[in-house]
Amino acid sequence: MEEGGGHGAGDRISSLPDDILFSILLRIGSTRAAARTSVLSRRWRHVWARLPELRLGTCDEQPGATLLDSVDAALDACSAPAVQRLEVAMYCHGLRVHARRVALWLRFASQRRVGDLYIEVPSQMKFFLSTKPRKEELELPVCDGAARITLSLERQWRLCLCPAGSFMLLTDLHISCATMEGSELGALVSKQCPRLRNLYLFVRLAAASNVSIRSDSLDSLSFDVENTEKLEVIAPKLEVLTVCDATKADISAPKLAEISWDGDTGYDPQCHRFGNAGRRLRLLDLGSKCVVASLMHRFDKVDVLKLNLNLCNFKGTEAYTNFLNETIALPKCEKLKLRVSLRGYDHSFASSMFHLLRSCNSTRKVSIKIDSGHLTFQGYPCPFSCYCRWPESCKADGITLESLEEVKITFIRNSYGQVQFVEELARGHAPSLKKLVINCDLWSDGSTQELQEKVGRMFDPDVIVECNVI
């Protein structure tokens, strides 16, 4: 290669068209690395500055202050009239980033009509526990060329929204770790984003207030907004809804097909309404504190029902009885997926699982993922009067599982409650059962081989028993 920039036989790469050079540099993975190619020849010196995509911020080699300066310098040097993607991802532990610095990056994105904007800054709360983070303001300018915007900011920053202008091309908006005004948030979605399809919000409101979202284009909404008094959603095309800790909610979404409900605030039909939603869902996913009969009874059939169960809460007969009452009748479902947290004694595992199978005996596939934590005892840790020993609790004799074809249990351990469930399942009435998959934790208790052999002897030869170590 000729240092002066000649195009001899040894410098064929430099003679390639710009589009091909851009493609080569983009494959390098970062703008910083692409800039280093300037030393190859005069032809390469400013090619990186005209790249349509900028990936900045990784701190493998640079200290924090130098890293921030290099991001600003790269944006100043950029000569591309329009940028397809701008990614500034600060993964440096302990790096303090101020809102005024991010404001420059957002202004660049607005002026260069960035199509895909991704900005992530490290949490000040996480890395500066000794000092209280400053309350700073950051304005989100109108980015009329952006189709996707992802902002992961600082929880103490007040994100202000420009009331004028529209995000005409925006289809995907993700905002996390920021403080906003409820009225501004509602206006942004309802008035300034006419093509918005996917919205993810994990923020807090500056003051307790209502949030109203009205959109004719919205397909999916994930809403985890602290200080929301009431959430109102009017979205005729909305199909996927995730809600966390909504004190009150009024949802008008006739095409709603998937609901995830989580947090400390359970569903209450007096406070939460699905006005014109149908009676069938593709997915109903309920957090451990939100497994309530009133929400499950709202729907007749669910393709996939996911329940998160914290059996650590069953510390007495009253808690267990409440669980039985809330789950005595589940909606019909093709697949039942259970995530079970034990974190201690697993004596209630078998009884709880069989109760759910009784309540949902039309399911074809059951998947159980177990979070055992540190089981403190492998045998019976409870008295003979415990509810888990009730005859009707832990036996499968009264269950008819005519539709059940496949069962998968992940992170099972060789403990009494979990093995008892498998044993009773083998004795149960599941004439259509075709496959049992057991996934064992490699580091659990060192008796994986014993468990596999034990399970293999329990079931009929026609049932495929598959044991894996993961």
VMD Tcl script that draws the C-alpha trace (Angstrom):
set ca {
  {0.00 0.00 0.00}
  {1.36 3.44 -0.90}
  {1.51 5.87 2.04}
  {0.93 8.85 -0.22}
  {-2.40 7.55 -1.34}
  {-1.53 6.17 -4.77}
  {-3.65 3.42 -6.19}
  {-1.08 0.85 -7.22}
  {-1.56 -2.88 -7.39}
  {-0.87 -3.14 -3.67}
  {-3.65 -0.67 -2.77}
  {-6.66 -2.19 -4.48}
  {-8.87 -1.81 -1.40}
  {-8.45 1.98 -1.41}
  {-9.64 2.11 -5.01}
  {-12.98 0.56 -4.13}
  {-16.15 2.69 -4.27}
  {-17.26 4.48 -1.08}
  {-20.27 2.22 -0.59}
  {-18.04 -0.86 -0.39}
  {-15.59 0.89 1.94}
  {-18.51 1.87 4.17}
  {-19.62 -1.76 4.26}
  {-16.14 -2.88 5.28}
  {-15.83 -0.31 8.06}
  {-19.30 -1.00 9.43}
  {-18.35 -4.63 9.89}
  {-15.54 -3.60 12.25}
  {-18.17 -3.02 14.93}
  {-17.29 0.38 16.41}
  {-16.70 3.88 15.06}
  {-13.56 4.23 17.18}
  {-12.01 1.18 15.50}
  {-13.11 2.40 12.08}
  {-11.40 5.76 12.69}
  {-8.10 3.99 13.22}
  {-8.07 2.99 9.55}
  {-7.14 6.61 8.77}
  {-3.49 5.63 9.14}
  {-3.69 3.22 6.20}
  {-3.58 5.87 3.48}
  {-4.76 9.34 2.58}
  {-7.76 7.77 0.81}
  {-8.96 6.24 4.09}
  {-8.40 9.34 6.20}
  {-11.95 10.67 6.23}
  {-13.96 7.68 5.04}
  {-15.04 6.76 8.59}
  {-16.45 10.28 9.13}
  {-18.98 9.70 6.35}
  {-20.26 6.40 7.73}
  {-24.08 6.14 7.87}
  {-23.90 4.37 11.23}
  {-22.06 5.48 14.39}
  {-21.39 3.14 17.31}
  {-19.75 4.95 20.19}
  {-19.10 4.63 23.88}
  {-17.47 1.31 24.69}
  {-14.73 1.86 27.26}
  {-12.39 -1.08 26.80}
  {-9.32 1.13 26.57}
  {-10.31 4.68 27.48}
  {-10.91 6.24 30.91}
  {-14.26 7.89 31.49}
  {-13.53 11.55 30.74}
  {-11.53 10.66 27.62}
  {-14.35 8.40 26.48}
  {-16.93 11.17 26.71}
  {-14.65 13.58 24.86}
  {-14.07 11.01 22.12}
  {-17.83 10.63 21.63}
  {-18.21 14.39 21.22}
  {-15.23 14.53 18.87}
  {-16.61 11.75 16.70}
  {-19.94 13.52 16.36}
  {-18.18 16.80 15.50}
  {-16.12 15.04 12.83}
  {-19.11 13.28 11.28}
  {-19.74 14.69 7.81}
  {-22.58 12.39 6.74}
  {-25.65 14.51 5.89}
  {-27.94 11.83 7.33}
  {-27.14 9.06 9.82}
  {-29.06 5.81 9.75}
  {-28.11 4.72 13.29}
  {-26.49 6.41 16.27}
  {-25.57 4.21 19.23}
  {-23.95 5.69 22.33}
  {-23.72 2.99 24.96}
  {-21.84 3.80 28.15}
  {-21.04 0.54 29.91}
  {-18.32 2.01 32.15}
  {-18.89 1.30 35.83}
  {-18.60 4.48 37.86}
  {-18.71 6.86 34.88}
  {-20.67 10.02 35.66}
  {-22.55 11.40 32.68}
  {-24.40 14.72 32.89}
  {-27.63 15.55 31.12}
  {-26.08 18.51 29.30}
  {-23.69 16.10 27.57}
  {-26.52 13.83 26.44}
  {-28.40 16.90 25.19}
  {-25.64 17.40 22.60}
  {-26.07 13.84 21.37}
  {-29.83 14.26 21.09}
  {-29.41 17.53 19.19}
  {-27.06 15.76 16.76}
  {-29.66 13.02 16.26}
  {-32.34 15.60 15.53}
  {-30.22 17.61 13.08}
  {-28.84 14.61 11.18}
  {-32.25 12.92 11.04}
  {-30.99 9.74 12.70}
  {-33.23 6.80 11.84}
  {-32.34 4.51 14.77}
  {-31.25 6.21 18.00}
  {-29.89 4.28 21.00}
  {-28.47 6.06 24.06}
  {-27.65 4.34 27.36}
  {-25.89 5.95 30.31}
  {-24.75 4.22 33.52}
  {-26.93 4.59 36.60}
  {-25.69 7.22 39.03}
  {-27.71 5.65 41.86}
  {-25.91 2.35 41.42}
  {-22.34 3.61 41.29}
  {-22.43 6.76 43.43}
  {-24.22 5.60 46.56}
  {-22.28 7.99 48.78}
  {-23.56 11.09 46.99}
  {-27.08 11.90 45.98}
  {-27.44 12.22 42.18}
  {-28.20 15.69 40.92}
  {-31.62 16.48 39.56}
  {-30.91 17.57 36.01}
  {-33.14 18.39 33.06}
  {-32.86 16.92 29.60}
  {-34.97 17.95 26.63}
  {-35.92 15.44 23.99}
  {-35.96 17.38 20.71}
  {-38.22 16.38 17.86}
  {-36.48 13.76 15.72}
  {-38.59 13.72 12.59}
  {-36.35 11.17 10.86}
  {-36.27 8.61 13.68}
  {-38.10 5.31 13.33}
  {-36.73 3.84 16.60}
  {-35.64 5.64 19.76}
  {-34.23 3.90 22.85}
  {-33.24 6.03 25.84}
  {-31.91 4.48 29.06}
  {-31.11 7.46 31.24}
  {-30.80 8.46 34.90}
  {-33.80 8.16 37.18}
  {-33.23 11.61 38.69}
  {-33.16 13.34 35.31}
  {-36.28 15.22 34.34}
  {-36.97 14.38 30.69}
  {-38.77 17.33 29.13}
  {-40.67 16.98 25.88}
  {-40.98 19.61 23.18}
  {-44.69 20.44 22.77}
  {-44.31 21.45 19.11}
  {-43.49 19.22 16.19}
  {-44.05 15.54 15.53}
  {-42.07 12.32 15.36}
  {-43.62 11.50 12.02}
  {-41.70 8.27 11.31}
  {-41.39 6.92 14.87}
  {-42.65 3.36 15.27}
  {-40.70 2.16 18.34}
  {-40.11 4.18 21.52}
  {-38.32 2.86 24.62}
  {-37.74 5.16 27.60}
  {-36.36 3.86 30.90}
  {-34.94 5.40 34.07}
  {-36.16 8.98 33.80}
  {-38.64 11.34 35.46}
  {-41.46 12.78 33.35}
  {-44.68 14.75 33.58}
  {-47.81 12.67 33.11}
  {-49.46 15.24 30.82}
  {-46.36 15.54 28.63}
  {-46.05 11.77 28.37}
  {-49.66 11.41 27.30}
  {-49.38 14.22 24.76}
  {-46.21 12.74 23.25}
  {-47.86 9.40 22.54}
  {-51.33 10.66 21.72}
  {-50.51 13.71 19.58}
  {-46.90 13.69 18.42}
  {-46.32 10.08 17.32}
  {-48.94 9.23 14.67}
  {-47.20 6.01 13.56}
  {-46.08 4.66 16.93}
  {-46.51 0.88 17.16}
  {-44.40 -0.28 20.12}
  {-44.06 1.69 23.37}
  {-42.00 0.70 26.42}
  {-42.07 2.94 29.51}
  {-40.13 2.31 32.71}
  {-40.11 5.77 34.30}
  {-41.52 7.72 37.22}
  {-43.80 10.73 37.22}
  {-42.61 13.94 38.86}
  {-45.94 14.08 40.73}
  {-48.79 11.63 41.16}
  {-51.13 12.08 38.21}
  {-53.18 10.32 35.56}
  {-51.75 9.15 32.24}
  {-53.94 9.02 29.15}
  {-52.72 7.20 26.04}
  {-54.83 7.45 22.91}
  {-53.37 6.00 19.76}
  {-54.81 4.61 16.53}
  {-51.51 2.94 15.60}
  {-50.23 1.36 18.84}
  {-49.70 -2.44 18.69}
  {-47.89 -3.10 21.99}
  {-47.57 -1.20 25.27}
  {-45.35 -1.98 28.26}
  {-46.28 0.37 31.10}
  {-44.32 0.55 34.36}
  {-44.72 4.15 35.47}
  {-44.35 5.02 39.13}
  {-46.77 7.59 40.62}
  {-49.51 6.83 38.10}
  {-52.90 7.33 39.73}
  {-54.92 6.07 36.78}
  {-53.93 4.70 33.40}
  {-56.32 5.28 30.51}
  {-55.65 3.53 27.21}
  {-57.75 3.89 24.08}
  {-56.01 1.95 21.31}
  {-58.12 0.13 18.72}
  {-55.12 -1.80 17.31}
  {-53.44 -2.70 20.62}
  {-52.69 -6.43 20.88}
  {-49.97 -6.72 23.55}
  {-50.23 -5.07 26.97}
  {-47.84 -5.27 29.93}
  {-48.82 -3.43 33.10}
  {-46.94 -3.17 36.38}
  {-48.39 -1.58 39.54}
  {-51.28 0.34 38.05}
  {-53.51 1.52 40.90}
  {-56.37 2.10 38.46}
  {-56.66 1.31 34.78}
  {-59.29 1.70 32.09}
  {-58.29 -0.18 28.93}
  {-60.20 0.06 25.67}
  {-58.54 -2.33 23.24}
  {-60.88 -4.59 21.23}
  {-57.97 -6.51 19.60}
  {-56.15 -7.22 22.86}
  {-54.50 -10.66 22.61}
  {-51.70 -10.72 25.21}
  {-51.75 -9.43 28.80}
  {-48.91 -9.43 31.32}
  {-49.86 -8.18 34.80}
  {-47.15 -7.81 37.43}
  {-46.01 -5.85 40.48}
  {-47.39 -5.41 43.97}
  {-50.78 -4.15 42.79}
  {-53.00 -7.07 41.88}
  {-55.91 -6.93 39.51}
  {-59.12 -5.57 41.03}
  {-62.25 -5.54 38.85}
  {-63.46 -2.47 40.73}
  {-60.34 -0.50 39.76}
  {-59.16 -2.15 36.54}
  {-61.37 -2.53 33.49}
  {-60.91 -4.11 30.08}
  {-63.86 -2.44 28.45}
  {-64.33 -4.05 25.06}
  {-61.68 -6.76 25.10}
  {-62.74 -10.21 23.95}
  {-62.95 -13.40 26.00}
  {-59.96 -15.15 24.42}
  {-56.22 -14.38 24.64}
  {-53.04 -15.71 23.11}
  {-51.17 -15.10 26.36}
  {-52.02 -14.30 29.97}
  {-48.90 -13.81 32.13}
  {-49.42 -13.10 35.85}
  {-46.81 -12.11 38.43}
  {-46.55 -13.82 41.81}
  {-48.74 -11.21 43.55}
  {-51.23 -11.01 40.70}
  {-52.49 -14.59 40.44}
  {-56.12 -13.74 41.18}
  {-59.32 -15.43 40.15}
  {-61.03 -12.20 39.04}
  {-58.54 -11.60 36.22}
  {-58.38 -15.23 35.09}
  {-62.18 -15.49 35.09}
  {-62.32 -12.46 32.80}
  {-61.22 -14.74 29.94}
  {-62.69 -18.08 28.88}
  {-59.75 -19.41 26.88}
  {-56.03 -18.65 26.78}
  {-53.57 -20.24 24.38}
  {-50.69 -19.84 26.86}
  {-51.24 -19.26 30.58}
  {-48.11 -18.24 32.54}
  {-48.24 -18.09 36.32}
  {-45.43 -17.00 38.63}
  {-45.85 -18.67 42.01}
  {-43.90 -17.80 45.14}
  {-44.43 -20.79 47.38}
  {-42.25 -19.16 50.03}
  {-45.35 -17.16 50.92}
  {-47.21 -20.31 51.95}
  {-46.16 -20.16 55.59}
  {-49.47 -21.21 57.00}
  {-52.79 -22.81 56.23}
  {-54.49 -19.46 55.57}
  {-52.06 -18.44 52.79}
  {-52.34 -21.85 51.16}
  {-56.14 -21.78 51.35}
  {-56.18 -18.35 49.68}
  {-54.05 -19.75 46.88}
  {-56.50 -22.64 46.41}
  {-59.46 -20.28 46.27}
  {-57.84 -17.93 43.73}
  {-56.86 -20.76 41.38}
  {-59.76 -23.15 41.78}
  {-60.86 -22.59 38.16}
  {-58.35 -21.54 35.52}
  {-59.24 -20.58 31.96}
  {-58.91 -23.29 29.35}
  {-55.42 -23.22 27.91}
  {-53.29 -25.11 25.40}
  {-50.06 -24.51 27.34}
  {-49.60 -23.95 31.06}
  {-46.24 -22.42 32.02}
  {-45.34 -22.19 35.70}
  {-42.38 -20.43 37.26}
  {-42.17 -21.63 40.86}
  {-40.00 -20.02 43.52}
  {-39.30 -22.26 46.52}
  {-36.30 -20.66 48.22}
  {-36.39 -23.03 51.13}
  {-38.63 -25.98 51.99}
  {-40.36 -27.52 49.00}
  {-43.03 -29.41 50.95}
  {-45.86 -27.48 49.24}
  {-44.56 -28.06 45.71}
  {-46.38 -31.30 44.87}
  {-49.67 -30.24 46.46}
  {-49.65 -26.89 44.64}
  {-48.83 -28.41 41.27}
  {-51.58 -31.02 41.48}
  {-54.09 -28.42 42.53}
  {-53.28 -26.40 39.39}
  {-53.55 -29.50 37.19}
  {-56.98 -30.19 38.64}
  {-57.98 -26.60 37.87}
  {-56.65 -26.68 34.33}
  {-57.12 -30.25 33.16}
  {-57.64 -29.40 29.48}
  {-54.07 -28.28 28.84}
  {-51.89 -30.15 26.34}
  {-48.46 -28.99 27.49}
  {-47.19 -28.13 30.96}
  {-43.86 -26.43 31.59}
  {-42.55 -25.93 35.13}
  {-39.42 -23.93 35.88}
  {-38.25 -24.24 39.49}
  {-36.20 -21.74 41.44}
  {-35.24 -23.80 44.46}
  {-32.64 -21.54 46.02}
  {-31.05 -23.38 48.92}
  {-33.35 -26.19 49.98}
  {-32.79 -26.65 53.68}
  {-34.03 -30.20 53.97}
  {-34.56 -33.10 51.60}
  {-37.27 -34.86 53.56}
  {-40.33 -33.72 55.46}
  {-39.59 -30.40 57.16}
  {-43.17 -29.91 58.33}
  {-45.50 -31.45 60.94}
  {-48.01 -34.15 60.10}
  {-50.82 -31.60 60.36}
  {-49.37 -29.46 57.55}
  {-51.67 -28.71 54.61}
  {-49.22 -30.34 52.19}
  {-50.10 -33.69 53.76}
  {-53.80 -33.37 53.17}
  {-54.75 -36.48 51.17}
  {-56.49 -34.45 48.49}
  {-53.48 -32.15 48.07}
  {-50.65 -34.37 46.96}
  {-52.38 -37.25 45.20}
  {-53.19 -37.48 41.52}
  {-55.95 -40.05 41.94}
  {-58.75 -37.56 41.32}
  {-57.19 -35.93 38.26}
  {-58.18 -36.73 34.71}
  {-55.52 -35.40 32.35}
  {-56.93 -36.66 29.09}
  {-55.43 -33.86 26.99}
  {-51.95 -33.74 28.54}
  {-49.29 -34.70 26.00}
  {-46.04 -33.17 27.21}
  {-44.52 -32.13 30.54}
  {-41.24 -30.26 30.96}
  {-39.64 -29.60 34.34}
  {-36.55 -27.39 34.51}
  {-34.08 -27.18 37.39}
  {-35.63 -30.08 39.24}
  {-33.73 -31.41 42.23}
  {-33.64 -34.72 44.01}
  {-35.73 -33.42 46.91}
  {-38.81 -34.97 48.46}
  {-41.46 -32.57 47.17}
  {-40.20 -32.47 43.60}
  {-39.63 -36.21 43.26}
  {-43.03 -36.84 44.85}
  {-44.67 -34.74 42.14}
  {-43.02 -36.78 39.37}
  {-43.96 -40.05 41.06}
  {-47.60 -39.07 41.43}
  {-47.65 -37.77 37.87}
  {-46.50 -41.18 36.65}
  {-49.42 -42.77 38.52}
  {-51.94 -40.19 37.32}
  {-54.47 -40.54 34.58}
  {-52.70 -39.07 31.55}
  {-53.42 -41.54 28.74}
  {-52.25 -39.13 26.04}
  {-48.89 -38.35 27.66}
  {-46.16 -38.72 25.05}
  {-43.12 -36.98 26.45}
  {-41.55 -35.97 29.75}
  {-38.51 -33.68 29.72}
  {-36.46 -33.31 32.88}
  {-33.82 -30.55 32.89}
  {-31.45 -30.81 35.84}
  {-29.15 -28.17 37.23}
  {-25.54 -29.27 36.80}
  {-24.54 -27.64 40.08}
  {-27.58 -28.53 42.16}
  {-26.84 -31.49 44.40}
  {-24.53 -33.93 42.61}
  {-27.21 -36.65 42.32}
  {-28.39 -35.97 38.78}
  {-27.64 -39.48 37.52}
  {-29.60 -41.02 40.36}
  {-32.56 -38.79 39.60}
  {-32.49 -39.65 35.89}
  {-32.50 -43.36 36.61}
  {-35.29 -42.98 39.15}
  {-37.49 -41.04 36.74}
  {-36.82 -43.40 33.86}
  {-38.27 -46.34 35.84}
  {-41.48 -44.53 36.75}
  {-43.19 -44.13 33.38}
  {-44.66 -46.45 30.80}
  {-42.25 -47.45 27.99}
  {-44.44 -45.61 25.47}
  {-43.66 -42.31 27.18}
  {-40.45 -40.67 25.98}
  {-38.47 -39.63 29.05}
  {-35.71 -37.17 28.25}
  {-33.26 -36.08 30.94}
  {-30.82 -33.22 30.32}
  {-28.16 -31.53 32.38}
  {-28.10 -27.79 31.73}
}
mol new
graphics top color blue
foreach p $ca { graphics top sphere $p radius 0.5 }
foreach p [lrange $ca 0 end-1] q [lrange $ca 1 end] { graphics top cylinder $p $q radius 0.2 }
display resetview
